């Protein structure tokens, strides 16, 4: 069965429908894996979330920072940002069902030799360790105290992974790596200040360029970093091609690395936070 990984949709339902139409023409009933940020800042967050949920077993999802932001805003843990487009979800009659479905999605998937996460991994982790650590967060999100977990999830410390981290610090570091990371130093210290407009940062490097990264033996598939554009390397596929900003919505076939893209209208000004 053919499988396509799809970049950040962020509520751009019309572009998603166009891309799915192209995928269906080429590979009817292909499996789909969304690499996070299903919602927010685009014009149709509610319809997008419903559509992806209703794909059922055809689609899998890894959570992105905007998806976690939705959960936090819905429970009063975070204030909405000026550029958020989440009100339609928050006011929907099926809001609780949608949020419950969302919180049960994973943060990492391994498929056909590909490791799929939203943002990246720290250089200290192997692919197997990434999956195990993601599962720790998934257990917290799916458990009875998941709202309390969200209350402790935000923050920029600890910035460097240590195997002996415990409690909220441990889970926060995992979340930041999988859903927020862009740059880190050669010792794996994450930069949490940059907003994505940069592709270079003094004293840091893109996480995927750190020498000796322990996930070099697999291809990591990410979204999250639209200024990178489409990146196709033996060890990295980056799929956030700026749909929200008037770029493209991109998908890649995991079997043969065939790329499919659709042009997108611009919904927001680049990098307004």
HUFENFEN-V98835 format. One record per run of one state. SS is the DSSP state (A for helix, B for strand, O for the rest). FROM is the first residue (numbers start at 1). TO is the last residue. If there is no record, write none. Layout:
SS	FROM	TO
SS	FROM	TO
//
This chain:
O	1	2
B	3	6
O	7	12
A	13	26
O	27	30
B	31	34
O	35	44
A	45	54
O	55	55
A	56	58
B	59	62
O	63	64
A	65	74
O	75	86
A	87	90
O	91	94
A	95	103
O	104	105
B	106	106
O	107	108
B	109	111
O	112	113
B	114	116
O	117	126
A	127	142
O	143	145
A	146	151
O	152	166
A	167	179
O	180	182
B	183	184
O	185	189
B	190	191
O	192	204
B	205	206
A	207	209
O	210	218
B	219	222
O	223	225
A	226	228
O	229	230
B	231	233
O	234	235
B	236	238
O	239	241
B	242	242
O	243	244
B	245	245
O	246	247
B	248	253
O	254	258
B	259	263
O	264	265
B	266	266
O	267	273
//
